[in-house]
Amino acid sequence: MRDVEDLLERLRRYPDVEAANLYAVDAADRLILDEAAEALAEAAAARETVAVIGDGYGALTLGAAAAHDLHGIRVHQDLLTGELALAANARALGLADRYTSHPLDETLLREATVVLLRLPRVLAGLAEIAEAVARHAHPAVRVFAGGRDKYLTKAMNEVLAESFSEVRASRGRQKSRTLLVRGPKPMGPPRFPVHEHIGEIGIEVVAHGAAFSGTRLDIGTRFLLEHLRAMKPDARDAVDLGCGTGILAVALARSRPGLAVVGTDQSAAAVASATATAAANQVTDQVRVVRDDAMSGAPDNSADLVVCNPPFHVGAAVHTGSAIKMFTQTGRVLRPGGELWTVYNNHLNHRTVVERMVGRTEVMGRNRKFTVTRSVRGLHDPTRP
């Protein structure tokens, strides 16, 4: 057996944002591993299937593999940065052959007897996970679901109880707690994805549980949509960066029949949602959705227009690192003369950053909460010397 604590201390977040106040492993990861230790040992001895859901950067997967010499762990991570970080950490630690990545479906959960879960903050995301486990895992499955106390709510117990007959809390430790879940209930037809028609913009929205804002129209996106007609009128190629459920991508495509739009998001749930939203609104001939980390896979000088409603959180921490990464990549991907239209909270100093990363920036709109800016890339790529 390897020294698990030493292994956990060596984990990195890369290629996700790294900073002094951002960590690759926390007390909740350690508590989940400790609470599940007996079940993991039994699964290893019996060669039963272990599944891991929502592992941030590999702490649960690699910790379980090292502590119990587990092989064949099946893993689902909604965020691409988490997948890439797990892969990099596994290679660095010589554990790359211990797990496989899967979507949230039967291939992940079939005959699984132990599931390790980092509780998502979005209840709809938890509901979709709970339904999938109850539907596809072994009837005797034990779920060890944990998180930091400040993000746990009684509603999480209630959501889990919709799919399982037993939900009980562990003793807390270091401001973290786990929920011990078992007894899957019979499942009816899947509740996800959900559909809703947003009358004010005339768009049918489809959303999986973990998709940001679900089927609602986010108020920042609503404000950005007010400027749709002013966005670069001669654009041929556009990107909806951090597309979520695809509302901006669909609105752009419908407003300009000749425009090719790529929706990009690092969330698997968002990509599935935006793909379904494009199909529901019959614009699949114009809209293509890809899973990517802030356009890292997009070619240089390949877009005339980028629209973006960037996050101001990295995981649970208030941090602008993700937005800065998006702006940096936009400066590379836009063609000279291309435009970035972005909306952000008034208290954030994004204008200075985006002007440096993309080009000349002007405020196009401001209300009590949000600012909309247009940035134009010059002949020189501002992201390069």
C-alpha positions, 0 to 999 in steps of 0.5 A, spaced: 500 500 500 502 506 498 502 512 503 495 515 501 497 522 504 503 523 501 500 521 494 494 526 495 499 532 497 502 531 490 496 532 486 495 538 482 489 542 479 493 543 472 490 545 467 485 548 471 486 555 475 492 554 480 492 559 486 494 560 493 487 559 495 485 554 490 486 546 492 487 540 489 484 536 495 480 538 501 478 535 508 471 532 504 475 528 499 479 525 505 473 524 509 469 520 504 475 516 503 476 514 510 468 513 511 468 508 505 475 505 507 471 498 509 467 498 503 472 499 498 477 494 501 471 489 501 470 491 493 477 490 492 477 483 495 471 481 491 473 484 485 467 488 485 466 495 481 467 502 484 465 508 481 467 515 482 462 521 481 465 528 481 472 527 483 475 534 483 482 533 481 483 525 482 483 525 490 478 520 490 480 516 484 487 515 486 486 515 493 482 509 493 486 506 487 492 507 492 489 505 498 486 499 496 490 497 490 483 498 486 483 497 478 478 498 473 475 504 477 470 508 473 469 515 473 465 521 471 467 528 471 462 533 469 468 538 468 473 537 462 479 540 467 477 535 472 478 530 467 485 532 464 487 534 471 486 527 473 489 524 467 495 528 469 496 526 476 495 519 474 500 519 469 505 522 474 503 517 480 504 511 475 496 510 476 494 511 469 491 504 468 487 504 474 481 507 472 477 509 465 472 515 464 465 515 462 459 519 461 453 519 467 450 513 464 450 505 465 457 504 462 459 508 469 454 504 474 453 497 471 453 493 477 457 498 481 457 496 489 461 502 491 460 509 489 464 515 491 461 522 490 463 529 491 456 532 492 454 538 487 452 544 489 446 544 484 440 540 486 438 538 479 445 535 478 444 531 484 438 529 482 440 526 476 446 523 479 442 519 484 437 517 479 442 514 475 445 510 480 439 508 483 437 506 476 444 502 473 448 500 480 448 494 483 441 493 488 446 493 494 450 499 492 453 503 497 454 511 496 459 515 500 457 522 498 461 528 501 462 535 501 464 541 505 459 543 511 458 550 508 455 547 502 451 542 504 443 543 505 438 539 508 435 539 501 440 534 499 438 529 503 431 530 501 433 529 493 437 523 495 431 520 499 427 521 492 431 515 489 434 511 495 430 508 502 436 510 506 440 516 507 444 518 514 449 523 515 456 521 518 459 525 524 463 531 521 470 532 521 474 539 519 468 542 517 466 536 512 461 531 512 458 525 508 452 522 507 451 514 507 446 512 502 443 505 500 437 502 498 435 504 491 428 505 489 425 503 483 425 508 478 420 511 473 422 514 466 428 519 467 426 526 469 432 529 465 434 532 461 428 537 462 425 542 457 422 549 457 420 554 452 422 561 454 417 565 451 420 572 451 426 570 447 422 564 443 427 559 444 426 551 447 431 550 452 433 543 454 437 542 460 441 536 464 441 537 471 448 540 472 447 545 467 448 552 469 441 556 470 437 549 468 432 551 463 432 559 466 434 565 462 440 567 466 439 575 467 446 576 465 445 572 458 438 576 458 442 583 458 447 581 453 441 578 448 439 586 448 445 587 444 445 582 439 443 586 433 449 590 434 454 584 434 459 584 428 454 584 422 459 581 417 461 575 422 461 569 418 464 564 424 462 565 431 463 562 438 459 562 444 464 561 449 462 557 456 455 556 452 451 553 458 445 550 455 446 554 448 441 560 449 446 565 446 448 560 440 441 559 438 439 566 438 445 568 434 444 562 429 436 564 428 438 572 428 443 570 422 442 564 417 449 565 414 452 564 421 456 558 423 456 558 431 460 553 435 458 553 442 464 551 447 463 549 454 468 544 459 461 541 462 459 535 459 452 537 462 452 543 458 455 540 452 449 535 452 444 540 454 446 545 448 446 540 443 439 538 445 437 545 445 440 546 438 436 540 435 430 543 439 430 549 435 432 546 429 439 550 428 443 544 428 446 546 421 449 552 424 450 550 431 456 545 433 457 544 440 464 542 443 467 540 450 473 544 450 477 548 456 476 556 454 477 554 447 484 551 448 482 547 442 480 552 437 485 554 431 488 561 431 484 567 428 478 562 426 472 566 429 470 573 427 465 574 433 465 571 440 460 572 446 461 570 453 458 570 460 464 568 464 464 565 471 466 569 477 467 563 481 472 557 480 469 551 483 466 554 490 471 560 491 470 567 488 476 567 483 476 571 476 482 566 473 477 562 469 474 569 466 482 571 465 483 564 461 477 565 457 479 572 455 486 570 453 484 565 449 479 569 445 485 574 443 488 568 440 482 565 436 479 572 434 481 574 427 484 581 426 477 586 427 474 580 430 469 582 436 468 579 443 462 581 447 462 580 454 457 581 460 459 581 467 458 584 474 459 591 475 464 590 481 469 586 477 474 589 473 474 585 467 474 591 462 482 593 464 483 585 463 479 584 456 482 590 453 489 588 455 488 580 452 483 582 446 484 589 444 480 596 444 474 595 449 468 600 450 462 599 454 456 598 450 451 597 456 450 598 463 444 596 468 444 596 476 448 589 476 451 588 469 456 591 464 456 589 457 463 591 453 465 590 446 472 589 445 475 589 438 482 585 436 487 589 432 492 587 427 497 585 433 495 579 437 495 582 444 496 575 447 503 575 444 509 579 444 
